[in-house]
């Protein structure tokens, strides 16, 4: 169960914008958003929207399900915001503030980790010279993780060895 009652429409807008911000930050990190990165994004979003199975994944399922149901309209709205100068760090900062204030911190943490997993998947979709990801993509992934408050706790979308992701 997600916190529908405590999230306003603008809160949902913030959460739905985060995966697109992740896509664009990672996709454009090395110069351009490749078709393979768009396809990877769509596949990961669909998988997360229908396949999240952990008890703390309802928020991930809900956000990704909203994107899967109408990605074109959401992307058009986000394109308009980006064209108007929407800084991605503001999207991530707003999301972190919102997620950190949620009463169900396990759901908030699962969402943050899912965004890093999404970033990793987009980066892997278009390898540069045999690398899984470019240096620029790695920097973008670290930026996303830091902005969401995960820091070094997440590597390749999973908890880093020796680190815990338990909510305080």
Steps between C-alpha positions, in 0.01 A plus 500: 500500500634843407445822687229627263331699775807699593623572146354796314469520122814714490683239710405232246618731220839526669531125543395432140756754375790329678537200263502738201760719668707186555463402134605840374788546747652164411403497133646840421804456726710375210362740242168362381204284584532186290195304378630200697491708818138599435408135439681394819315768694162381370582135574623571853200722577262229377682234701496710816137598447385142481780298655589669827448222750643611831263613772658846494457550122141633470622856445736382225217302337261794518737757350628268228146385426392860447787547255426173320134592454577831328870556428438733204296754692739494794803539272334793319431674831855437617641624166307822554642536850852430377454751218396753761828437684398244763826400671517128566669552833183681614288198402732271695518738798120533511466123481750447780319747724168334427633146542689580819177632655294190417387292797583175321874538462544149358289605201693824461831315510377241250405784264840668532679170437274431201606832348867403527416161346323682216805724448729197484271327250489803271879532516551133413272530197755690290850382587788722394804315359411179680445665838177441689470873543698812425684704759243774450213259556667372817524859626131555423405182685705609802335845481154342498589275793644793697206729424255236619698459821640155429865599456720194481237269647392388153720357224354369175151543644572273797622569853876535502691221676535570870236775490146492623199662341271454798290806566569678823 
